[in-house]
């Protein structure tokens, strides 16, 4: 992979970071990166370790967690606010990445983290990939 390819891939990744609620698909992101859809998907995965769709969903779930912690929006409102179009898919993906349902996450007390700056909270509350949120068995 060339440096120019990485710059183009970062351009698409930065767009997903900024406009996570937009209805992106691989062909649209590939156009931003000036690549074919197939080359973009393969290159994105090689560069960042996950597919463009997985990356976008992680951003959406990350933002959903912040909105749910505020507590002033319903789970359905949060689902649509972050760009998801199916409450069932959103709930399934949220549960997979976070380890609990959006409703359970929203209902939890989040006061302990209220005084933490957003830039620090983002690091500690970032969703993890591939079912890593499931608790590991204790020895």
CNS distance restraints for C-alpha pairs under 8 A (distance, minus, plus):
assign (resid   1 and name CA) (resid   5 and name CA) 6.27 0.50 0.50
assign (resid   1 and name CA) (resid   6 and name CA) 7.28 0.50 0.50
assign (resid   1 and name CA) (resid  43 and name CA) 7.59 0.50 0.50
assign (resid   2 and name CA) (resid   6 and name CA) 6.51 0.50 0.50
assign (resid   3 and name CA) (resid   7 and name CA) 6.29 0.50 0.50
assign (resid   4 and name CA) (resid   8 and name CA) 6.30 0.50 0.50
assign (resid   5 and name CA) (resid   9 and name CA) 6.10 0.50 0.50
assign (resid   5 and name CA) (resid  33 and name CA) 7.97 0.50 0.50
assign (resid   6 and name CA) (resid  10 and name CA) 6.05 0.50 0.50
assign (resid   6 and name CA) (resid  47 and name CA) 7.42 0.50 0.50
assign (resid   7 and name CA) (resid  11 and name CA) 6.28 0.50 0.50
assign (resid   8 and name CA) (resid  12 and name CA) 6.64 0.50 0.50
assign (resid   8 and name CA) (resid  32 and name CA) 7.53 0.50 0.50
assign (resid   8 and name CA) (resid  33 and name CA) 4.50 0.50 0.50
assign (resid   8 and name CA) (resid  34 and name CA) 7.02 0.50 0.50
assign (resid   9 and name CA) (resid  13 and name CA) 6.19 0.50 0.50
assign (resid   9 and name CA) (resid  33 and name CA) 5.63 0.50 0.50
assign (resid   9 and name CA) (resid  40 and name CA) 7.59 0.50 0.50
assign (resid   9 and name CA) (resid  43 and name CA) 7.79 0.50 0.50
assign (resid   9 and name CA) (resid  44 and name CA) 6.39 0.50 0.50
assign (resid  10 and name CA) (resid  14 and name CA) 5.83 0.50 0.50
assign (resid  11 and name CA) (resid  15 and name CA) 6.28 0.50 0.50
assign (resid  11 and name CA) (resid  32 and name CA) 7.06 0.50 0.50
assign (resid  11 and name CA) (resid  33 and name CA) 6.43 0.50 0.50
assign (resid  12 and name CA) (resid  16 and name CA) 6.40 0.50 0.50
assign (resid  12 and name CA) (resid  29 and name CA) 5.76 0.50 0.50
assign (resid  12 and name CA) (resid  30 and name CA) 7.53 0.50 0.50
assign (resid  12 and name CA) (resid  32 and name CA) 5.80 0.50 0.50
assign (resid  12 and name CA) (resid  33 and name CA) 5.75 0.50 0.50
assign (resid  13 and name CA) (resid  17 and name CA) 6.27 0.50 0.50
assign (resid  14 and name CA) (resid  18 and name CA) 6.21 0.50 0.50
assign (resid  15 and name CA) (resid  19 and name CA) 5.84 0.50 0.50
assign (resid  15 and name CA) (resid  20 and name CA) 7.65 0.50 0.50
assign (resid  16 and name CA) (resid  20 and name CA) 4.91 0.50 0.50
assign (resid  16 and name CA) (resid  56 and name CA) 6.11 0.50 0.50
assign (resid  16 and name CA) (resid  59 and name CA) 7.74 0.50 0.50
assign (resid  17 and name CA) (resid  56 and name CA) 7.62 0.50 0.50
assign (resid  17 and name CA) (resid  59 and name CA) 6.56 0.50 0.50
assign (resid  20 and name CA) (resid  56 and name CA) 6.45 0.50 0.50
assign (resid  20 and name CA) (resid  59 and name CA) 6.45 0.50 0.50
assign (resid  20 and name CA) (resid  60 and name CA) 6.05 0.50 0.50
assign (resid  20 and name CA) (resid  82 and name CA) 6.75 0.50 0.50
assign (resid  20 and name CA) (resid  83 and name CA) 6.81 0.50 0.50
assign (resid  21 and name CA) (resid  60 and name CA) 7.07 0.50 0.50
assign (resid  21 and name CA) (resid  81 and name CA) 6.78 0.50 0.50
assign (resid  21 and name CA) (resid  82 and name CA) 4.64 0.50 0.50
assign (resid  21 and name CA) (resid  83 and name CA) 3.75 0.50 0.50
assign (resid  21 and name CA) (resid  84 and name CA) 7.36 0.50 0.50
assign (resid  22 and name CA) (resid  83 and name CA) 5.86 0.50 0.50
assign (resid  23 and name CA) (resid  83 and name CA) 6.65 0.50 0.50
assign (resid  24 and name CA) (resid  28 and name CA) 6.34 0.50 0.50
assign (resid  24 and name CA) (resid  29 and name CA) 6.79 0.50 0.50
assign (resid  25 and name CA) (resid  29 and name CA) 6.34 0.50 0.50
assign (resid  25 and name CA) (resid  53 and name CA) 7.79 0.50 0.50
assign (resid  26 and name CA) (resid  30 and name CA) 5.89 0.50 0.50
assign (resid  26 and name CA) (resid  37 and name CA) 5.99 0.50 0.50
assign (resid  26 and name CA) (resid  40 and name CA) 7.81 0.50 0.50
assign (resid  26 and name CA) (resid  41 and name CA) 7.18 0.50 0.50
assign (resid  26 and name CA) (resid  52 and name CA) 7.14 0.50 0.50
assign (resid  26 and name CA) (resid  53 and name CA) 7.77 0.50 0.50
assign (resid  27 and name CA) (resid  31 and name CA) 6.25 0.50 0.50
assign (resid  27 and name CA) (resid  36 and name CA) 7.44 0.50 0.50
assign (resid  27 and name CA) (resid  37 and name CA) 5.10 0.50 0.50
assign (resid  28 and name CA) (resid  32 and name CA) 6.62 0.50 0.50
assign (resid  29 and name CA) (resid  33 and name CA) 6.42 0.50 0.50
assign (resid  29 and name CA) (resid  37 and name CA) 7.97 0.50 0.50
assign (resid  30 and name CA) (resid  34 and name CA) 5.96 0.50 0.50
assign (resid  30 and name CA) (resid  35 and name CA) 5.12 0.50 0.50
assign (resid  30 and name CA) (resid  36 and name CA) 5.87 0.50 0.50
assign (resid  30 and name CA) (resid  37 and name CA) 5.19 0.50 0.50
assign (resid  30 and name CA) (resid  40 and name CA) 5.48 0.50 0.50
assign (resid  30 and name CA) (resid  41 and name CA) 7.89 0.50 0.50
assign (resid  31 and name CA) (resid  35 and name CA) 6.05 0.50 0.50
assign (resid  31 and name CA) (resid  36 and name CA) 7.28 0.50 0.50
assign (resid  31 and name CA) (resid  37 and name CA) 7.86 0.50 0.50
assign (resid  33 and name CA) (resid  40 and name CA) 7.38 0.50 0.50
assign (resid  35 and name CA) (resid  39 and name CA) 6.30 0.50 0.50
assign (resid  35 and name CA) (resid  40 and name CA) 5.65 0.50 0.50
assign (resid  36 and name CA) (resid  40 and name CA) 5.94 0.50 0.50
assign (resid  37 and name CA) (resid  41 and name CA) 6.16 0.50 0.50
assign (resid  38 and name CA) (resid  42 and name CA) 6.27 0.50 0.50
assign (resid  39 and name CA) (resid  43 and name CA) 5.88 0.50 0.50
assign (resid  40 and name CA) (resid  44 and name CA) 5.81 0.50 0.50
assign (resid  41 and name CA) (resid  45 and name CA) 6.22 0.50 0.50
assign (resid  41 and name CA) (resid  51 and name CA) 6.52 0.50 0.50
assign (resid  41 and name CA) (resid  52 and name CA) 6.66 0.50 0.50
assign (resid  42 and name CA) (resid  46 and name CA) 6.21 0.50 0.50
assign (resid  42 and name CA) (resid  51 and name CA) 7.99 0.50 0.50
assign (resid  43 and name CA) (resid  47 and name CA) 6.02 0.50 0.50
assign (resid  44 and name CA) (resid  48 and name CA) 5.86 0.50 0.50
assign (resid  44 and name CA) (resid  49 and name CA) 7.53 0.50 0.50
assign (resid  44 and name CA) (resid  50 and name CA) 7.22 0.50 0.50
assign (resid  44 and name CA) (resid  51 and name CA) 6.44 0.50 0.50
assign (resid  44 and name CA) (resid  52 and name CA) 6.54 0.50 0.50
assign (resid  45 and name CA) (resid  49 and name CA) 4.85 0.50 0.50
assign (resid  45 and name CA) (resid  50 and name CA) 4.67 0.50 0.50
assign (resid  45 and name CA) (resid  51 and name CA) 4.96 0.50 0.50
assign (resid  45 and name CA) (resid  52 and name CA) 7.21 0.50 0.50
assign (resid  46 and name CA) (resid  50 and name CA) 7.62 0.50 0.50
assign (resid  50 and name CA) (resid  54 and name CA) 6.16 0.50 0.50
assign (resid  50 and name CA) (resid  55 and name CA) 6.40 0.50 0.50
assign (resid  51 and name CA) (resid  55 and name CA) 6.24 0.50 0.50
assign (resid  52 and name CA) (resid  56 and name CA) 6.16 0.50 0.50
assign (resid  53 and name CA) (resid  57 and name CA) 6.13 0.50 0.50
assign (resid  54 and name CA) (resid  58 and name CA) 6.14 0.50 0.50
assign (resid  55 and name CA) (resid  59 and name CA) 6.44 0.50 0.50
assign (resid  56 and name CA) (resid  60 and name CA) 6.27 0.50 0.50
assign (resid  57 and name CA) (resid  61 and name CA) 6.05 0.50 0.50
assign (resid  57 and name CA) (resid  93 and name CA) 7.98 0.50 0.50
assign (resid  58 and name CA) (resid  62 and name CA) 5.99 0.50 0.50
assign (resid  58 and name CA) (resid  97 and name CA) 7.96 0.50 0.50
assign (resid  58 and name CA) (resid 127 and name CA) 6.33 0.50 0.50
assign (resid  58 and name CA) (resid 128 and name CA) 7.75 0.50 0.50
assign (resid  58 and name CA) (resid 129 and name CA) 7.83 0.50 0.50
assign (resid  59 and name CA) (resid  63 and name CA) 6.28 0.50 0.50
assign (resid  60 and name CA) (resid  64 and name CA) 6.05 0.50 0.50
assign (resid  60 and name CA) (resid  82 and name CA) 5.44 0.50 0.50
assign (resid  60 and name CA) (resid  83 and name CA) 7.19 0.50 0.50
assign (resid  60 and name CA) (resid  84 and name CA) 7.95 0.50 0.50
assign (resid  61 and name CA) (resid  65 and name CA) 6.12 0.50 0.50
assign (resid  61 and name CA) (resid  82 and name CA) 7.76 0.50 0.50
assign (resid  61 and name CA) (resid  93 and name CA) 7.99 0.50 0.50
assign (resid  61 and name CA) (resid  94 and name CA) 6.13 0.50 0.50
assign (resid  61 and name CA) (resid  97 and name CA) 7.98 0.50 0.50
assign (resid  61 and name CA) (resid 127 and name CA) 6.88 0.50 0.50
assign (resid  62 and name CA) (resid  66 and name CA) 6.75 0.50 0.50
assign (resid  62 and name CA) (resid 122 and name CA) 7.75 0.50 0.50
assign (resid  62 and name CA) (resid 125 and name CA) 7.42 0.50 0.50
assign (resid  62 and name CA) (resid 126 and name CA) 5.71 0.50 0.50
assign (resid  62 and name CA) (resid 127 and name CA) 6.03 0.50 0.50
assign (resid  63 and name CA) (resid  67 and name CA) 6.39 0.50 0.50
assign (resid  63 and name CA) (resid  82 and name CA) 6.80 0.50 0.50
assign (resid  64 and name CA) (resid  68 and name CA) 6.01 0.50 0.50
assign (resid  64 and name CA) (resid  78 and name CA) 6.02 0.50 0.50
assign (resid  64 and name CA) (resid  79 and name CA) 7.17 0.50 0.50
assign (resid  64 and name CA) (resid  82 and name CA) 6.39 0.50 0.50
assign (resid  65 and name CA) (resid  69 and name CA) 6.10 0.50 0.50
assign (resid  65 and name CA) (resid 102 and name CA) 7.99 0.50 0.50
assign (resid  65 and name CA) (resid 105 and name CA) 7.82 0.50 0.50
assign (resid  65 and name CA) (resid 125 and name CA) 7.84 0.50 0.50
assign (resid  66 and name CA) (resid  70 and name CA) 6.60 0.50 0.50
assign (resid  67 and name CA) (resid  71 and name CA) 6.93 0.50 0.50
assign (resid  67 and name CA) (resid  72 and name CA) 7.86 0.50 0.50
assign (resid  67 and name CA) (resid  73 and name CA) 7.13 0.50 0.50
assign (resid  67 and name CA) (resid  78 and name CA) 6.60 0.50 0.50
assign (resid  68 and name CA) (resid  72 and name CA) 7.55 0.50 0.50
assign (resid  68 and name CA) (resid  73 and name CA) 6.81 0.50 0.50
assign (resid  68 and name CA) (resid  74 and name CA) 7.76 0.50 0.50
assign (resid  68 and name CA) (resid  75 and name CA) 7.26 0.50 0.50
assign (resid  68 and name CA) (resid  78 and name CA) 7.13 0.50 0.50
assign (resid  68 and name CA) (resid 102 and name CA) 7.53 0.50 0.50
assign (resid  68 and name CA) (resid 105 and name CA) 7.23 0.50 0.50
assign (resid  68 and name CA) (resid 106 and name CA) 4.97 0.50 0.50
assign (resid  69 and name CA) (resid 105 and name CA) 7.72 0.50 0.50
assign (resid  69 and name CA) (resid 106 and name CA) 5.86 0.50 0.50
assign (resid  69 and name CA) (resid 110 and name CA) 6.23 0.50 0.50
assign (resid  71 and name CA) (resid 106 and name CA) 6.36 0.50 0.50
assign (resid  73 and name CA) (resid  77 and name CA) 5.90 0.50 0.50
assign (resid  73 and name CA) (resid  78 and name CA) 6.30 0.50 0.50
assign (resid  74 and name CA) (resid  78 and name CA) 6.25 0.50 0.50
assign (resid  75 and name CA) (resid  79 and name CA) 6.06 0.50 0.50
assign (resid  75 and name CA) (resid 102 and name CA) 6.49 0.50 0.50
assign (resid  75 and name CA) (resid 103 and name CA) 6.51 0.50 0.50
assign (resid  75 and name CA) (resid 106 and name CA) 7.97 0.50 0.50
assign (resid  76 and name CA) (resid  80 and name CA) 6.49 0.50 0.50
assign (resid  76 and name CA) (resid  87 and name CA) 6.40 0.50 0.50
assign (resid  77 and name CA) (resid  81 and name CA) 6.01 0.50 0.50
assign (resid  78 and name CA) (resid  82 and name CA) 6.24 0.50 0.50
assign (resid  79 and name CA) (resid  83 and name CA) 6.79 0.50 0.50
assign (resid  79 and name CA) (resid  84 and name CA) 5.46 0.50 0.50
assign (resid  79 and name CA) (resid  85 and name CA) 7.28 0.50 0.50
assign (resid  79 and name CA) (resid  86 and name CA) 7.63 0.50 0.50
assign (resid  79 and name CA) (resid  87 and name CA) 6.21 0.50 0.50
assign (resid  79 and name CA) (resid  90 and name CA) 6.36 0.50 0.50
assign (resid  80 and name CA) (resid  84 and name CA) 5.22 0.50 0.50
assign (resid  80 and name CA) (resid  85 and name CA) 6.09 0.50 0.50
assign (resid  84 and name CA) (resid  90 and name CA) 6.35 0.50 0.50
assign (resid  85 and name CA) (resid  90 and name CA) 7.95 0.50 0.50
assign (resid  86 and name CA) (resid  90 and name CA) 6.10 0.50 0.50
assign (resid  87 and name CA) (resid  91 and name CA) 5.99 0.50 0.50
assign (resid  88 and name CA) (resid  92 and name CA) 6.12 0.50 0.50
assign (resid  89 and name CA) (resid  93 and name CA) 6.06 0.50 0.50
assign (resid  90 and name CA) (resid  94 and name CA) 5.94 0.50 0.50
assign (resid  91 and name CA) (resid  95 and name CA) 6.03 0.50 0.50
assign (resid  91 and name CA) (resid 101 and name CA) 6.33 0.50 0.50
assign (resid  91 and name CA) (resid 102 and name CA) 6.23 0.50 0.50
assign (resid  92 and name CA) (resid  96 and name CA) 6.15 0.50 0.50
assign (resid  92 and name CA) (resid 101 and name CA) 7.70 0.50 0.50
assign (resid  93 and name CA) (resid  97 and name CA) 6.18 0.50 0.50
assign (resid  94 and name CA) (resid  98 and name CA) 5.74 0.50 0.50
assign (resid  94 and name CA) (resid  99 and name CA) 7.63 0.50 0.50
assign (resid  94 and name CA) (resid 100 and name CA) 7.43 0.50 0.50
assign (resid  94 and name CA) (resid 101 and name CA) 6.47 0.50 0.50
assign (resid  94 and name CA) (resid 102 and name CA) 6.44 0.50 0.50
assign (resid  95 and name CA) (resid  99 and name CA) 5.01 0.50 0.50
assign (resid  95 and name CA) (resid 100 and name CA) 4.74 0.50 0.50
assign (resid  95 and name CA) (resid 101 and name CA) 4.73 0.50 0.50
assign (resid  95 and name CA) (resid 102 and name CA) 6.91 0.50 0.50
assign (resid  96 and name CA) (resid 100 and name CA) 7.58 0.50 0.50
assign (resid  96 and name CA) (resid 130 and name CA) 7.67 0.50 0.50
assign (resid  96 and name CA) (resid 131 and name CA) 5.58 0.50 0.50
assign (resid  96 and name CA) (resid 133 and name CA) 7.17 0.50 0.50
assign (resid  97 and name CA) (resid 127 and name CA) 5.45 0.50 0.50
assign (resid  97 and name CA) (resid 128 and name CA) 5.51 0.50 0.50
assign (resid  97 and name CA) (resid 129 and name CA) 5.98 0.50 0.50
assign (resid  97 and name CA) (resid 130 and name CA) 7.18 0.50 0.50
assign (resid  97 and name CA) (resid 131 and name CA) 5.91 0.50 0.50
assign (resid  97 and name CA) (resid 132 and name CA) 7.13 0.50 0.50
assign (resid  97 and name CA) (resid 133 and name CA) 5.78 0.50 0.50
assign (resid  98 and name CA) (resid 127 and name CA) 5.71 0.50 0.50
assign (resid  98 and name CA) (resid 128 and name CA) 7.07 0.50 0.50
assign (resid  98 and name CA) (resid 133 and name CA) 5.44 0.50 0.50
assign (resid  98 and name CA) (resid 134 and name CA) 7.97 0.50 0.50
assign (resid  99 and name CA) (resid 131 and name CA) 7.80 0.50 0.50
assign (resid  99 and name CA) (resid 133 and name CA) 4.95 0.50 0.50
assign (resid  99 and name CA) (resid 134 and name CA) 5.47 0.50 0.50
assign (resid  99 and name CA) (resid 135 and name CA) 7.94 0.50 0.50
assign (resid 100 and name CA) (resid 104 and name CA) 6.25 0.50 0.50
assign (resid 100 and name CA) (resid 105 and name CA) 6.36 0.50 0.50
assign (resid 101 and name CA) (resid 105 and name CA) 6.15 0.50 0.50
assign (resid 102 and name CA) (resid 106 and name CA) 6.02 0.50 0.50
assign (resid 103 and name CA) (resid 107 and name CA) 6.12 0.50 0.50
assign (resid 104 and name CA) (resid 108 and name CA) 6.34 0.50 0.50
assign (resid 110 and name CA) (resid 114 and name CA) 6.64 0.50 0.50
assign (resid 111 and name CA) (resid 115 and name CA) 7.99 0.50 0.50
assign (resid 113 and name CA) (resid 121 and name CA) 7.42 0.50 0.50
assign (resid 116 and name CA) (resid 120 and name CA) 6.61 0.50 0.50
assign (resid 116 and name CA) (resid 121 and name CA) 6.04 0.50 0.50
assign (resid 117 and name CA) (resid 121 and name CA) 6.16 0.50 0.50
assign (resid 118 and name CA) (resid 122 and name CA) 5.92 0.50 0.50
assign (resid 119 and name CA) (resid 123 and name CA) 6.89 0.50 0.50
assign (resid 120 and name CA) (resid 124 and name CA) 6.68 0.50 0.50
assign (resid 121 and name CA) (resid 125 and name CA) 5.93 0.50 0.50
assign (resid 122 and name CA) (resid 126 and name CA) 5.76 0.50 0.50
assign (resid 127 and name CA) (resid 133 and name CA) 7.73 0.50 0.50
assign (resid 128 and name CA) (resid 132 and name CA) 5.91 0.50 0.50
assign (resid 128 and name CA) (resid 133 and name CA) 6.22 0.50 0.50
assign (resid 129 and name CA) (resid 133 and name CA) 7.72 0.50 0.50
